[in-house]
Amino acid sequence: MHFNILKPLRTFILIVPILFIGCEQFSSETDYNSLSYKEDFRLAKVEDRYQMYLPKFMKSTNDLNEDASLQFKNELKETYTILIDETNEEAKAALQMLGSYKDSISMLENYIDFQKENLTQDVEVISLKEPLRKRIDGMPAMTFETTIAFEEIIYPVSYHVTVVEAKESLFMIMSWTLKSRKKKYFPYFEKASNSLEVFKARESEVFLD
């Protein structure tokens, strides 16, 4: 299993990113339509499983989440992105074990509802945009945004979360930055998540190693 859904994600991803900069800095706004995959992004390919574009100012790392198959960051700009993928069967079994799976809604809805609740529990939620439906690479997807304040962190953190449901797997793309930099970097996060391409011919072999 590549991702144990029982692990609280906040244990891995919320403490490290905020400690690099000593003071909060407010940033200008970025226009989503002004961003170009050719000029502003680089292509990252994960074996023969999937690929997506990441901002050129972010670099690959391995210290954000041990379950992520893709991790990028820029500590100076306080921008972080991870992608966690697992099979639908694994996710469903874990949710059922937790008593969080609802037969009345889709696997995609179950999964993103769990991630939303997991991310926002026991914290001060400053804002939360409910999940919106979309399609990415022809696949059903849902995305939500939230800004959270933590007792142990000085400045609020804003998260952009997208979950894509492929034929046999789920792909969760989570990006975050300081609330004061949301308008500058969320367009990059959205553009990146919208670029996900799953290699469908190989998808059934992703978790057979």
Secondary structure, 3 states (H helix, E strand, C coil): CCCCCCCCCHHHHCCHHHCCCCCCCCCCCCCHHHCCHHHHEEEEEECCCEEEEEECCCEECCCCCCCCCEEEEECCCCEEEEEEEEEHHHHHHHHHHHCCCCCCCCHHHHHHHHHHHHHHCCCEEEEEEEEEEEEECCEEEEEEEEEEECCCCCCCEEEEEEEEECCCEEEEEEEEEEHHHHHHHHHHHHHHHCCCEECHHHHHHCCCC
